[in-house]
Amino acid sequence: MFTGIVEELGSIKTVVHSSRSVKLTVKANKILEDINLGDSIAVSGACLTVVDFTANEFTADVMPETLNRTALANIKSGDFVNLERALSLNTRLGGHIVSGHVDGMGEIISMDKDDNAIIIKIKVNESIAKYVIEKGSVTIDGISLTVVKCSDTWFSVSIIPHTVSATTLAIKKSGDFVNIENDIIGKYVERLLFFQTENSLQNKKNNLSIEFLKENGF
């Protein structure tokens, strides 16, 4: 579990491709201070497990499911990534509840200056857009942000200078793809409502019998 508050920028040292998976080695500093094998690290929003590390880098395996859903499929040596260690019980929850399980990708449509802020507009498909609400939370490349406006095909966020300077958003441009994680609460609510509806319909079907039909004039 993460907060979406990026701790530092890391850089990709090596990318080793297998048939359908990838092994990444990432150069970092701050997040390595208390690292252990098996720790979870959010790499531009994707939760990865540390399988090896040294004083200034760590290695993680990226499985096919992660490559299919995230922009890590296009990662290359020298690219910068947002890094965050897993949430601890004594950490301030400065962002929102982030699982590190990316729902899909969005494409940056525009990045416009608005006084001291930058408004980023992102194109997304319906499966992501349906969970996005105005003033709600969304995670972009592992960064917890607040939605300014939204529609069925896009949403926008407003970025303060600190967030720009401390994350990969400083080097993003129109046409770039970013990892999107929707607010987990909305997904659980939808699933609960779906089950209630399905169970209600199933119970009605189960109650349908010859006796029931006769009693009701059929």
N, C-alpha and C positions, 0 to 999 in steps of 0.2 A: 504494500500500500504506500502511496506517495501523496504529496501535497500539491504538486505542480509548481513549486517554487524552485527554479533551477539553481543549483549550487555552483556550477562552474561549466565553462566550455572545455570540451575535450576535443582531441583530433584523432582521426583514424590513422593508425600506423600501418596496418596490413589488413587485407581482405583475402581470405583463402576460400575459394569456391569449391564445393563438392558438387555432386550431381544435382541436388535440389536444396542444399543448405549452404550456410556460410559460417566461417569462423572469423570473428572480428577481434583485432587487438587495438585497444584504445589508449592513447596517452592522456594522462590526467595527473592532478596533484592533490587537491583538497579531499576528494572522495576516497582517496587511497589511505588516508590517515588511520582508519580503523577497519580496513577491509579484511574479509575472511573468505575462504572458499565457500561457495554456495550462496553468498550474499546476492540480493537482488539490486540491480542498478537500472534506473530508467534512462535509456539511451534515446534521446529525442522522442520520448514518450512511450517507447517500447520497453517493457520489463524484460531484462535479460539476466541470466545467472552467471556469476563469476566462476570460471572453471580453472583459471590460472592468473597469477598476478606477480608483479615485482614492485619495486619502490616507486616506479613512475608509469606503470601501465597495467592494464588488466585485459584478459581475454574472455570472450563469451561466444557460445554457440547460438546461431540464429536458425531456427527450424523452418521448414517449408511454409507452415501456416503463417508465421510472422512475415516471411518474405512476400507472401501473397497479399497481405493486408497493409503493408507499410512501405514507406519510401526507402527503407533499408535495403530493398532489392537493388536500388541504384547507387548505393553508397560506394565510395572509392577512397583509396589512400589519399590523405591530405584534407579530406572533408572535415568540417567542424560539426560537433554534435552537442546537444544539451544534456547535462548529466545531473542526476539527483539520486542520492541514497534512499533506501527504504525508510519510511516513517518510523520513528521510535516513540515510545510512550511519553517521553519527556520533551517532545518537540512541539513547538507552536504550530498549529494548523493554519498557516498563513494563506493558503490557497483554498482548495476544496478536496474532497475525497477522490483520489485518482488511483485507479487499479494498475495502470501501465499496460492494459490490454486494449490495443488500438482497434477501433471499430472500422476504420477505413481511411482513405486519403481524400484530401481536398486540394483544389488548385487555386493559387492566388490569382485573383482577377485584377486587383489594383492595390496600390499602396499610396495613399494621399496624405499630405501634411495638413494638420489642423492645429495651428498655433504650436504648442509644445508637444503635441501628440501626433501619432500616425494612425490613420484609419485603414485597416487591412480588410479587404473584401475577399471572401473565399467561396468558390463554387463547390457545391457538394451534391451528392445524389440524394434521392428521397429517403433512403434507409438511414441516413445521418440527419438530414434536415428535420425529420419529424420529431426528433428529441431536442432540438434547439429552440429555446425560448428567449425573448427579449429580457435582458438583465439577468439571464441565467448563466451558469458556468459551463465552459467548454475547455478542453485541453488541446492545444496546438503544439505539436512537436514537444510534448511534455511540459508546456507552459500553461499554468492556470490563468484563464482570461475570462472577462465578462462580455457577453454578447450585447452589442449596441442595437443592431437591427437584424431582422432575418426574414426570409421568404421560403418558398418551397424548394428553391434551387441554390440559395446562397445565404451567407450571414456575414456580418462585419463585427470587428472588435477594435477597440481603441487602445493603443500601446503607449505607455509613458516612456520618456527617454531612458530611464534606468533599465527597463525591461529590454529595450532595443539593444543597449550597450552590453548587457549581461548575457544575451542569448544569440542564437543563430539568426534571429529575425533581422539583425543588422546586415546580413549578407543575402537575405532573401529578395526576390524580385518577382514581378508578374510572370506567370507561367510556371513557377516552381510548385512542386507538390509538397504537401505537409501532412503529417500524421494527425488524425483527429480521434479523440476519445470523448464520447458523449458523457454527460452527467449520469453516473451509475444509478442514481435514485429513480430517474425517469424510466430506465429500462426495467427495473424491478417492479415498478408500479404497473407498467404495461403488461408484464408477464403475469402478474397476479390477476389483473382484470381479465386477461385472456383465459386464464384457467377457470375463473368464476363463470364466465360466459359459456365456455365449453362444457363445464360440469352441469350447468343449468339446462343446456340443450340436451345433454345426454340423459339427465334425469327425466326430462319430458318424454324422450324417446322410450325410456325404460318403462314409463307409466302407461304407454300406449298398448292396449290389449283388446281382445274381442269383447270382454266384459265392459271395459271402459267405453268402447264405441256404442255398445247396446244401451248402456245407461244414458248416453248422451244423444240418443235418437238416430244413430247410424245403422 
